[in-house]
């Protein structure tokens, strides 16, 4: 909290007046990144074709994975979870799980709107993000990933969308 107050050029008390504790500050930092990359999918219309929505989500997610601040946060989190195990749970619930839940909610609404027929939106959302992430995140965390070209990003997203649609969307099978 001292470092944050110093960086913001405010008193520690001012930081505490906005965030009741360190956990809340951490949670808000994570939420800020999720929103900044549009992974809360609040701007998505359920009537949007599922492939178009997943393509946009995939590109947004790759943007998040390419964010150096996100990588540093992951690295710091990994280093601190043995000492502060609650941090890992806060991170998971606020970041990855909230993102999966938001995407699953969109997929369910998309199915209800007749645009798709996904029986398990939660599993489809989770699998989709895992397909996008692949080994890229591990390599980013270990500083061994080279930046993806625009073509590589497009290929990664297109491949993940195609796989998810084949696995989960039964619209064409009906």
KEDO-821346 format. One record per residue: residue number from 0; residue in one letter; chain; x, z, y of N, C-alpha, C, CB in turn. Coordinates in pm, 1 decimal, always signed. Each point is the difference from the previous one (the first is absolute). Glycine has a CB too. Example, Ala and Ser with C-alpha at 12.3 -4.5 7.8 and 13.67 -1.06 7.14 Angstrom:
   pos   code   unit         nx         nz         ny        cax        caz        cay         cx         cz         cy        cbx        cbz        cby
     0      A      A    +1319.0     +780.0     -569.0      -89.0       +0.0     +119.0      +90.0       +0.0     +120.0     -189.2     +124.6     -117.3
     1      S      A     +154.2     -196.6     +222.3      +82.0       +6.0     +119.0      -77.0      +73.0     +109.0     +118.4     -214.5      -62.8
END
This chain:
   pos   code   unit         nx         nz         ny        cax        caz        cay         cx         cz         cy        cbx        cbz        cby
     0      X      A      +83.1       +0.0     -119.2      -83.1       +0.0     +119.2      +87.4       +0.0     +125.4     -181.9     +121.5     -125.5
     1      X      A     +295.6      -52.2     +118.7      +92.1       +0.7     +113.9      +50.0     -140.7      +30.5      +69.0     +234.1      -58.0
     2      X      A      -30.1     -307.1      -46.4      +52.3     -135.9      +19.1     -107.8      -92.3      +56.5     +161.2      +36.0     -189.7
     3      X      A     -283.3      -21.0     +144.4     -109.7      -83.6      +49.1      -28.1      +31.0     +145.7      -99.0      -10.1     -230.1
     4      X      A      +96.1     +138.9     +263.8      -21.8      +39.9     +138.9     +110.0      -55.6      +89.9     -116.0     +208.7      -78.2
     5      X      A     +240.0     -201.0      +31.7     +112.0      -51.9      +79.3      -10.5     -151.3      +17.1     +144.6     +187.6      -83.2
     6      X      A     -177.6     -258.0      -24.8      -12.3     -145.7       +7.4     -113.1      -42.3      +92.9      +90.3      -15.8     -231.9
     7      X      A     -197.1      +94.2     +235.5     -114.9      -30.6      +85.5      +16.4      +56.6     +140.7     -143.9       -2.2     -203.2
     8      X      A     +251.7      +78.1     +223.3      +27.2      +63.2     +128.6     -113.6      +93.5      +42.8     +136.1     -200.0      +63.8
     9      X      A     -184.9     +276.0     -160.9     -103.6     +100.4      +25.4      +42.6     +130.2      -66.9     -183.0     -177.6      +13.8
    10      X      A     +108.1     +282.0      +14.1      +31.0     +127.8      -63.5      -54.3       +2.2     -143.3       -4.7     +115.3     +225.5
    11      X      A      +61.6      -28.3     -305.0      -48.7      +16.2     -137.3     -146.2      +44.2       +1.5     +233.2      +58.4      -79.0
    12      X      A     -268.5      +22.7     +176.4     -138.6      +46.2      +12.6      -94.6     -118.4      +23.5      +82.1     +220.6      +92.0
    13      X      A      -36.6     -319.7      -15.7      -82.7     -119.0      +23.5      -23.6      -74.5     -130.8      +90.2      -19.1     +234.4
    14      X      A      +14.0       +8.2     -316.0      -15.4      -65.2     -130.6     -101.8      +77.1      -83.5     +238.5      -86.0       +8.9
    15      X      A     -225.5     +219.0      -10.9      -93.7      +81.2      -77.9     -142.2       -6.6      +55.4     +189.2     +151.0      -58.7
    16      X      A     -204.5     -179.5     +187.5     -136.0       -9.2      +55.2      -70.7     -125.9      -50.2      +75.0     +126.3     +204.6
    17      X      A       +3.5     -225.5     -246.3      -59.5     -122.9      -54.3       -9.4       +0.9     -152.0      +90.0     -120.9     +196.3
    18      X      A       +1.2     +191.6     -259.2       +5.2       +6.3     -146.7      +12.5     +146.1      -39.0     +107.0     -231.1      -19.3
    19      X      A     -201.0     +279.1      -59.2       -3.9     +142.9      -32.8     +120.8      +47.1      -80.0     -245.9      -16.3       +2.9
    20      X      A     +307.4      -74.6      -78.1     +117.1      +38.7      -79.3      +78.0     -125.3      -39.5     -120.5     +205.9      -87.3
    21      X      A     +230.7     -185.5      +19.8      +85.9     -111.5      -40.4      -70.4      -93.9      -97.5     +198.5     +146.7      +34.4
    22      X      A     -279.1      -90.4     -122.6      -72.6      -83.5      -96.4      -94.0      -96.5      +71.7      +14.7     +184.3     -170.1
    23      X      A      -84.0     -133.5     +271.7      -93.0      -85.3      +74.1      +75.4     -108.1      +77.5     -160.9     +192.7      +18.8
    24      X      A     +273.4     -157.1      +37.8      +82.4      -99.3      +69.5      +46.0     -108.4      -96.7      +75.9     +175.6     +163.0
    25      X      A      -29.1     -136.3     -279.0      +44.8      -94.6     -102.6     -115.6      -90.0      -42.6     +173.3     +165.1      -79.8
    26      X      A     -289.4     -105.1      +56.7     -119.3      -75.6      -39.8      -36.7     -103.4     +106.2      -81.9     +198.8     -130.6
    27      X      A      +87.5     -158.4     +255.5      -33.8      -92.9     +108.8     +102.3     -113.4      +12.6     -111.7     +189.3     +120.1
    28      X      A     +238.3     -160.0     -147.4     +102.9     -104.8       +1.0      -30.3     -104.8     -107.0     +171.1     +166.0      +84.0
    29      X      A     -210.1     -121.0     -201.1      -31.9      -92.0     -109.2     -124.6      -81.4      +33.8     +103.9     +158.7     -165.9
    30      X      A     -207.8      -90.2     +214.2     -123.0      -70.3      +38.8      +27.3     -104.5     +107.0     -132.1     +204.0      -56.7
    31      X      A     +220.6     -172.3     +148.0      +34.8      -92.7     +106.5      +58.8     -129.2      -57.0      +40.2     +194.5     +153.9
    32      X      A      +46.0     -183.7     -253.5      +58.8     -119.3      -62.6     -107.0      -79.0      -76.1     +222.5     +119.0      -19.7
    33      X      A     -307.7      -49.5      -53.3     -106.5      -67.5      -75.5      -87.7      -80.3      +95.7       +1.5     +183.4     -174.9
    34      X      A      -37.9     -121.4     +287.4      -84.2      -68.3      +98.2      +75.3     -112.9      +70.5     -127.2     +212.7      +32.5
    35      X      A     +253.9     -187.6       -0.2      +79.3     -100.5      +71.5      +10.2     -129.9      -79.1     +129.8     +183.8     +108.6
    36      X      A     -126.2     -173.1     -239.3       +9.0     -119.9      -84.1     -137.2      -47.0      -47.9     +227.0      +74.2      -72.3
    37      X      A     -333.0      -11.0     +118.5     -134.5      -42.8      -35.6      -35.7      +22.5     -144.7      +19.4     -164.9     +176.3
    38      X      A      +48.1     +261.7     -239.6      -27.0      +24.5     -141.9     -118.8      +92.1      -22.6     +240.6      -33.3      -43.3
    39      X      A     -304.8      +74.9     +150.6     -127.9      +69.4      -14.7     -111.9     -103.3      -13.3      +85.4     +198.2     +134.4
    40      X      A      -51.9     -325.0     -121.4      -87.0     -118.1      -10.3     -132.9      +16.0      +73.8     +105.6      -46.4     -219.1
    41      X      A     -104.0     +126.0     +325.6     -121.0      +23.3      +78.5      -51.6     -127.6      +66.0      +78.0     +232.8      +39.7
    42      X      A       +7.3     -332.0      -20.1      -39.0     -123.4      +66.9      -46.5     -108.9      -96.4     +161.3      +57.7     +177.9
    43      X      A     -175.7      -25.7     -305.0      -38.6      -99.7      -99.1     -151.7       -4.7      -17.3     +219.2      +34.3     -116.7
    44      X      A     -272.8     -154.5     +115.2     -142.2      -23.4      -24.3      -20.5      -14.4     -150.2      -30.8     -112.7     +226.8
    45      X      A      -59.1     +191.6     -286.4      -22.5      -10.7     -144.8      -41.3     -139.5      -45.8      -63.9     +237.7       +4.1
    46      X      A      +13.4     -320.1      +87.0      -39.9     -136.4      -37.1     +118.8      -96.3       -3.2     -224.0      +44.6     +100.8
    47      X      A     +341.9       +4.6      -64.5     +121.3      -82.3       -2.1      +33.4      -34.1     -145.4      +86.7     +108.2     +214.8
    48      X      A      -43.9     -229.6     -243.3      +39.4      -32.8     -137.8     +111.7      +94.1      -47.4      -65.1     -242.4      +37.8
    49      X      A      +55.7     +286.7     -161.5      +93.9      +99.1      -51.6     +143.6      -50.9       +3.4     -181.2      +89.7     -145.2
    50      X      A     +203.2     -215.0     +111.3     +137.4      -50.3       +1.0      +60.3       +3.1     +140.0      -55.9     -145.1     -195.0
    51      X      A      -23.1     +111.9     +295.3      +49.0       +3.9     +139.0      +30.4     +143.2      +42.7     -133.9     -206.1      +53.2
    52      X      A      +46.0     +298.8      -90.9      +21.3     +140.8      +36.1     +125.5      +54.2      -66.8     -247.6      +31.2      +27.3
    53      X      A     +261.3      -56.6     -156.5     +118.1      +50.4      -70.6     +128.5      -63.4      +52.8     -141.6      +37.1     -202.8
    54      X      A     +135.0     -162.0     +241.9     +117.6      -65.5      +57.1      +41.4      +70.8     +129.1      -69.8     -220.9     -102.2
    55      X      A      -25.9     +248.9     +188.0      +30.8      +70.6     +125.1      +52.2     +140.8      -28.1     -177.1     -133.7     +118.2
    56      X      A     +113.7     +204.6     -209.3      +44.4     +134.9      -36.2     +142.1       -5.1      -55.9     -238.7      +69.0      -47.4
    57      X      A     +265.8     -165.4      -38.5     +133.1      -12.8      -58.5     +107.4      -19.7     +105.5     -104.5      -95.3     -203.0
    58      X      A      +77.3      +10.5     +300.8      +97.4      -21.8     +106.9      +17.4     +125.6      +85.5      -60.5     -243.6       +2.5
    59      X      A      -48.1     +312.2      +23.4       +9.5     +124.7      +76.6      +83.4     +103.4      -76.5     -224.7      -47.1     +106.5
    60      X      A     +201.1      +56.6     -236.1      +72.7      +97.4      -81.9     +148.8      -34.1       -5.6     -207.4      +39.1     -136.7
    61      X      A     +240.2     -166.1     +122.7     +141.3      -40.0       +3.1      +63.1      +33.2     +134.7      -49.0     -183.5     -163.9
    62      X      A      -28.4     +172.2     +270.5      +49.6      +40.6     +131.4      +35.4     +147.0       +2.4     -138.3     -177.0     +105.2
    63      X      A      +52.0     +259.2     -162.0      +26.3     +144.0       -7.8     +126.3      +26.6      -81.6     -246.9      +47.4      +19.3
    64      X      A     +260.6     -115.4     -132.6     +117.3      +21.1      -84.8     +129.2      -45.1      +67.6     -146.3      -28.5     -198.9
    65      X      A     +134.4      -61.3     +294.1     +117.2      -47.3      +72.3      +34.9      +83.8     +122.0      -56.1     -224.6      -80.2
    66      X      A      -24.6     +323.8     +109.7      +19.9      +84.9     +117.9     +110.0     +102.5      -28.1     -242.4      -31.0      +67.6
    67      X      A     +349.6      +26.0       +8.8     +111.4      +92.7      -21.8      -40.6     +146.6      +15.5     +152.7     -178.0      +80.9
    68      X      A     -246.9     +206.5       +8.7      -47.7     +138.7      +14.9      -68.3      +48.4     -127.7      -29.2      -37.2     +246.9
    69      X      A      -44.3      -51.5     -311.1      -68.0      +35.1     -125.0     +103.4      +28.8     -108.6     -199.0     -142.9      +63.7
    70      X      A     +301.6      +62.4      -70.0     +105.5      +21.6      -99.9      +68.8     +133.2      +24.6      +34.5     -248.1      -21.3
    71      X      A       +0.0     +275.4     +147.7      +63.4     +128.7      +30.7      -90.8     +117.7      -35.5     +128.3     -111.4     +183.7
    72      X      A     -257.8      +96.5     -158.9      -93.7     +107.6      -33.5       -2.8      +22.5     -151.3     -139.5      -55.6     +203.5
    73      X      A     +135.3      -53.2     -279.8       +2.0      +12.1     -146.5     +128.3      +68.3      -47.3     -141.4     -207.3      -18.7
    74      X      A     +253.0     +165.6      +73.1     +127.4      +58.5      -40.7       +4.9     +149.0      +33.6     +111.7     -222.5      +34.2
    75      X      A     -157.2     +258.5      +84.6       -2.1     +140.7      +39.8      -95.9      +78.7      -88.7      +55.5      -64.7     +237.0
    76      X      A     -167.8       +6.6     -266.4      -98.5      +65.0      -86.0      +57.8      +27.4     -138.1     -183.5     -113.6     +126.3
    77      X      A     +249.4      +14.7     -183.5      +61.7      +17.6     -131.8     +102.4     +112.3       +4.3      -36.0     -243.3      -51.8
    78      X      A     +113.5     +247.7     +159.2     +103.3     +103.2      +12.4      -59.6     +139.8      +17.4     +150.8     -171.5     +100.3
    79      X      A     -266.9     +182.1      -39.8      -56.7     +130.5      +35.3     -104.3      +54.6      -98.2      +42.6      -63.9     +232.4
    80      X      A      -93.4      -18.1     -323.0     -112.1      +46.2      -83.3      +35.9     +113.7      -94.4      -89.2     -227.9      +14.1
    81      X      A     +213.7     +238.5      -55.2      +37.6     +112.6      -85.9      -12.6     +131.3      +77.4     +157.2     -149.0     -131.0
    82      X      A     -123.1     +145.7     +257.8       -9.7     +119.3      +84.6     -141.0      +18.8      +54.3     +240.2      -27.7      +61.4
    83      X      A     -307.2      -83.8      -28.6     -133.9       +4.1      +59.3      -95.5      -88.4      -80.4      +99.5      +42.8     +228.8
    84      X      A     -140.6       +1.4     -347.3      -82.4      -86.0      -87.1     -134.6      -38.7      +61.4     +110.2     +108.4     -192.9
    85      X      A     -160.3      -29.0     +284.9     -128.7      -31.8      +62.5       +8.2     -130.3      +80.5      -53.1     +246.1      +10.6
    86      X      A     +172.4     -277.4      +38.7      +17.9     -123.6      +77.1      -36.8     -123.0      -82.6     +181.7     +111.4     +131.6
    87      X      A     -138.9     -112.7     -257.0      -27.4     -115.6      -85.2     -149.9      -20.2      -16.8     +216.6      +37.0     -120.3
    88      X      A     -289.3      +71.2     +100.1     -145.2      -10.3      -15.6      -65.1      -46.9     +129.7       +5.8     +182.1     -172.8
    89      X      A      +37.2     -126.7     +284.8      -54.4      -42.5     +129.4      +25.1     -148.7      +21.2      +37.4     +230.6      +94.2
    90      X      A      +84.8     -274.1     -123.8      +34.3     -140.5      +15.8      -88.1      -87.8      -89.4     +236.3      +65.3      +57.0
    91      X      A     -245.9      -29.5     -184.5      -76.8      -82.2      -93.5     -147.1       -8.4      +41.5     +158.5      +64.9     -183.8
    92      X      A     -217.5      +47.6     +214.8     -142.2       +1.6      +35.7      -28.1      -76.8     +128.4      -20.1     +219.8     -113.6
    93      X      A     +108.8     -208.6     +210.9      -21.7      -60.4     +131.3      +42.2     -146.2       +6.5      +32.1     +224.2      +98.0
    94      X      A      +69.7     -260.1     -174.2      +51.8     -136.5       +3.6      -48.5      -84.6     -116.3     +198.3      +86.8     +117.2
    95      X      A     -127.0      -83.3     -230.1      -36.1      -87.9     -112.2     -143.6      +15.2      -49.2     +235.8      +10.3      -64.8
    96      X      A     -280.3     +111.4      +40.7     -136.4      +18.3      -53.2     -105.5      -44.2     +100.4      +82.1     +190.9     -138.6
    97      X      A      -63.3     -155.4     +265.6      -96.7      -40.6     +102.1       -6.0     -152.3      +12.8      +42.1     +215.2     +122.7
    98      X      A      +72.3     -280.4     -135.8       +4.0     -145.8       +7.5      -70.7      -61.9     -120.0     +215.9      +12.3     +127.5
    99      X      A     -187.6      +38.4     -245.2      -68.3      -48.6     -120.5     -150.1      +21.1      +13.6     +203.4      +50.6     -140.5
   100      X      A     -244.2      +67.7     +185.7     -142.7      +29.8      +16.5      -66.2      -94.9      +99.1      +47.2     +239.2      -52.9
   101      X      A      +21.0     -267.2     +164.6      -56.9      -90.5     +101.2      -16.6     -140.7      -56.2     +105.9     +137.0     +181.9
   102      X      A       -5.6     -184.0     -253.1       -7.7     -133.9      -58.8     -108.2       -3.9     -108.2     +245.4      -37.8      +49.1
   103      X      A     -252.8     +141.8     -130.2     -103.4       +7.1     -103.9     -139.2       +1.4      +61.4     +159.2     +123.2     -148.6
   104      X      A     -175.3      -51.4     +258.1     -130.2       +3.4      +68.9      -35.9     -139.0      +50.8      +38.1     +240.3      +67.2
   105      X      A      +61.5     -310.7      -11.7      -26.0     -137.1      +43.8      -38.9      -88.4     -118.7     +162.5      +30.4     +190.0
   106      X      A      -87.9      -22.0     -298.9      -28.8      -84.0     -117.2     -140.3      +28.8      -53.6     +245.7       -5.2      -57.6
   107      X      A     -283.8     +132.0      +54.8     -135.3      +36.1      -45.9     -105.6      -58.8      +93.3      +89.9     +212.9     -101.2
   108      X      A      -66.8     -205.9     +232.2      -94.7      -57.4      +95.9       -2.9     -152.3      -12.3      +40.1     +193.6     +156.5
   109      X      A      +74.1     -252.7     -182.3      +11.1     -143.5      -19.8      -79.7      -43.1     -122.3     +226.4       +2.1     +107.7
   110      X      A     -217.4      +77.0     -213.3      -77.3      -26.7     -121.7     -148.9      +15.0      +28.2     +191.9      +80.0     -142.5
   111      X      A     -228.6      +26.4     +215.3     -140.9      +21.5      +34.7      -54.1     -113.7      +86.7      +37.1     +247.8      -13.7
   112      X      A      +49.7     -307.6      +95.5      -41.2     -111.9      +85.3       -4.7     -132.5      -76.3      +99.6     +119.8     +194.9
   113      X      A      -66.5     -114.7     -324.1       -7.2     -119.7      -83.1     +120.0      -92.2      +11.2     -241.6      +16.3      +23.1
   114      X      A     +348.1      +30.0      +39.3     +119.5      -82.6      +16.2      +94.2       +7.0     -119.7      -20.2      +34.5     +244.0
   115      X      A       +6.2      +71.0     -323.0      +85.8      +17.7     -117.4      -77.6      +79.6     -103.7     +212.0       -7.6     +140.9
   116      X      A     -149.2      +26.6     -255.3      -62.0      +78.7     -106.9     +110.1      +82.8      -66.2     -183.8     -175.3      -39.2
   117      X      A     +228.2     +277.9     +109.6     +107.7      +84.9      -48.9      -62.2     +129.1      -52.7     +167.6     -100.0     +165.3
   118      X      A     -154.6     +122.3     -295.8      -62.6     +116.3      -63.2      +69.4     +131.3      +35.9      -69.7     -148.7     -186.1
   119      X      A     +200.9     +146.0     +206.6      +73.8     +122.6      +30.6      +84.7      -21.0     +125.7       +5.0      +63.1     -245.8
   120      X      A      -67.5      -50.6     +364.0      +72.6      -22.7     +124.8     +121.0      +91.8      +19.5     -214.6      -74.8      +95.7
   121      X      A     +204.7     +197.9     -140.7     +110.9      +94.7      +16.9     +123.9      -47.1      -77.0     -165.8     +188.4      +29.4
   122      X      A     +146.0     -226.2     -153.0     +111.5      -47.5      -81.4      +53.9     -132.4      +53.9      -97.5     +116.5     -200.3
   123      X      A       +8.9     -204.5     +242.4      +43.7     -128.6      +55.6      +83.4      +21.3     +126.2     -205.2     -111.1      -95.0
   124      X      A     +162.4     +201.7     +182.0      +75.0      +27.7     +123.2     +137.1      +57.2      -31.5     -214.9      +40.0     +121.4
   125      X      A     +220.4      +53.6     -212.6     +127.3      +61.3      -38.7      +93.9     -103.3      -61.2     -117.6     +218.2      -37.9
   126      X      A      +66.7     -296.5      -54.9      +82.3     -102.0      -65.2      +48.0     -104.3     +100.9     -126.9      +36.1     -213.8
   127      X      A      +41.7      -71.6     +308.1      +38.6      -99.1     +100.0     +119.6      +48.2      +81.7     -237.5      -79.2      +10.8
   128      X      A     +230.6     +201.9      +37.6     +111.1      +51.8      +79.1     +127.5      +11.0      -83.6     -163.7     +125.3     +142.3
   129      X      A     +148.9      -89.2     -267.3     +117.7       +6.5      -87.6      +61.7     -137.9      -21.9      -99.5     +199.6     -112.9
   130      X      A      +15.7     -301.2     +100.2      +51.5     -136.4      -13.9      +74.8      -43.9     +125.6     -189.5      -53.5     -155.1
   131      X      A     +138.0      +89.4     +269.7      +66.3      -35.3     +125.3     +131.9      +75.9      +11.9     -223.4      -45.4     +109.3
   132      X      A     +219.0     +173.0     -138.2     +118.4      +84.8      +14.3     +110.0      -40.0      -97.8     -147.2     +186.4      +76.9
   133      X      A     +110.5     -205.2     -202.6      +97.0      -38.0     -103.0     +125.7      +83.9       +8.6      -90.2     -231.1       +3.4
   134      X      A     +202.0     +166.3      -16.5     +129.2      +68.9      +10.1      +51.8       +1.4     +143.8      +51.2      -68.2     -235.5
   135      X      A     -122.7       +2.3     +324.8      +45.2      -11.2     +137.8      +19.2     +136.2      +65.1     -117.6     -217.9      +15.1
   136      X      A      +23.0     +308.6      -33.7       +9.8     +132.3      +62.5     +119.8      +77.5      -55.4     -249.9       +2.5      +32.9
   137      X      A     +268.8       -7.5     -163.2     +116.3      +68.7      -58.3     +129.2      -53.5      +60.8     -126.8      +36.2     -214.7
   138      X      A     +134.0     -166.6     +225.5     +120.3      -61.1      +56.7      +15.8      +35.2     +147.1      -19.9     -186.8     -164.2
   139      X      A      -90.6     +194.8     +237.4       +7.1      +40.8     +141.2      +50.0     +143.8      +10.8     -188.7     -157.7      +57.6
   140      X      A     +137.9     +245.0     -142.0      +41.7     +140.7       +3.7     +148.9      +15.7      -29.2     -230.1      +66.0      -71.2
   141      X      A     +283.6     -154.3      -12.0     +142.1       +7.4      -37.3      +86.6      -92.8      +85.4      -69.2      +57.5     -233.4
   142      X      A       +9.2     -117.3     +336.0      +72.1      -89.0      +92.4      +60.6     -121.2      -71.3      +49.7     +198.7     +142.8
   143      X      A     -116.8     -247.9     -247.0      +51.2     -117.3      -71.5      -88.8     -122.6      +17.6     +102.7     +154.1     -165.1
   144      X      A     -213.8     -140.7     +233.4      -90.7     -113.9      +18.3      +43.8      -83.5     +119.5     -189.5     +131.7     -100.6
   145      X      A     +189.4     -260.3      +80.9      +21.5      -88.8     +113.3     -137.6      -34.6      +56.0     +218.1      -95.1      -97.5
   146      X      A     -227.8      +71.9     +227.4     -131.3      -32.5      +56.5      -60.3     -122.7      -68.9      +71.6      +98.1     +220.7
   147      X      A     -200.5      -92.1     -245.3      -69.5     -114.6      -59.3      -18.7     -107.8     +104.8     -117.9     +150.0     -164.0
   148      X      A     +129.0     -273.1     +120.8      -33.6     -111.4      +88.8     -152.2       -8.4       +9.8     +213.3     -127.1      -61.8
   149      X      A     -260.3      +51.3     +158.9     -144.7      -18.5      +13.0      -57.2      -61.3     -127.4      +24.3      -27.9     +249.2
   150      X      A      +47.4      -65.8     -308.0      -46.3      -63.3     -124.1       -5.1     +100.2     -114.4      +96.3     -217.5      +76.9
   151      X      A       +4.1     +303.6      -87.5       +0.2     +102.5     -105.7     -115.7      +97.4      +18.8     +249.6      -20.7      -19.7
   152      X      A     -276.9      +58.8     +144.6     -114.2      +89.9      +26.0     -130.5      -68.6      -39.9     +125.7     +110.3     +190.2
   153      X      A     -141.3     -235.4     -150.7     -121.6      -73.9      -36.7      -13.6      -13.1     -150.6      +13.8     -125.5     +214.6
   154      X      A      +94.6      +92.5     -282.9       -3.5      -13.6     -146.0      -35.8     +133.3      -66.0     +171.8     -183.9      +13.2
   155      X      A     -114.5     +291.8      +36.5      -27.0     +133.7      -55.3     -148.2      +34.2      +14.7     +235.6      +73.3      +55.9
   156      X      A     -288.0      -93.3      +62.3     -140.2      +33.0      +26.1      -92.9      -91.8      -78.5      +62.3      +81.9     +228.6
   157      X      A      -36.3     -210.1     -226.1      -84.9      -95.6      -72.7       -1.7      +31.2     -149.7      +51.1     -175.7     +173.0
   158      X      A      +65.6     +204.9     -228.5       +6.7      +34.8     -141.9      -78.8     +125.8      -33.1     +222.4     -107.6       -8.7
   159      X      A     -211.5     +207.9      +93.6      -73.1     +124.9      -23.8     -150.0      -21.9      +11.9     +195.2     +130.5      +86.6
   160      X      A     -238.6     -205.4      +13.3     -143.2      -29.1      +16.2      -51.4      -74.4     -122.3      +25.7       -8.8     +251.0
   161      X      A      +45.2      -93.7     -295.2      -42.9      -76.8     -117.2      -12.6      +88.8     -123.7     +111.1     -202.8      +96.1
   162      X      A      -13.8     +289.1     -117.0       -4.0      +89.7     -116.9     -118.9      +94.8       +6.6     +248.9      -13.9      -16.7
   163      X      A     -272.7      +72.4     +132.5     -111.9      +94.4      +13.6     -132.7      -71.3      -21.2     +134.9     +139.1     +159.8
   164      X      A     -149.5     -256.7     -103.0     -125.6      -73.5      -18.7      -21.7      -35.5     -146.1      +20.9      -91.7     +231.2
   165      X      A      +84.2      +52.5     -301.4      -13.5      -31.3     -143.4      -32.7     +124.9      -81.0     +161.9     -189.2      +27.6
   166      X      A     -102.1     +302.1       +9.4      -21.5     +123.5      -76.6     -134.7      +66.7      +27.6     +244.9      +30.9       +2.5
   167      X      A     -287.2      -34.3     +123.0     -113.2      +84.2      +38.9     -124.1      -71.6      +50.5     +167.8     +163.3      +52.4
   168      X      A     -155.1     -279.0       +6.7     -115.4      -65.5      +58.6      -67.2      -88.7     -104.3     +108.1       +6.3     +228.0
   169      X      A     -226.1      +34.0     -268.8      -71.6      -72.3     -104.5     -102.9      -97.3      +59.1      +33.9     +196.1     -153.3
   170      X      A      -26.3     -227.6     +280.7      -97.6      -88.7      +63.6       -4.3     -135.3      -69.6      +37.4     +116.8     +218.1
   171      X      A      +80.7     -173.0     -244.0       +3.2     -132.5      -62.0      -37.6       +3.3     -147.4     +174.8      -64.0     +163.0
   172      X      A     -162.0     +178.5     -226.7      -35.5      +11.7     -142.1     -149.6       +6.8      -19.4     +214.7     +116.2      -41.9
   173      X      A     -286.0      -80.6     +147.0     -145.6      +17.8      -11.4      -73.8     -130.4       -4.1      +21.9     +212.4     +118.1
END
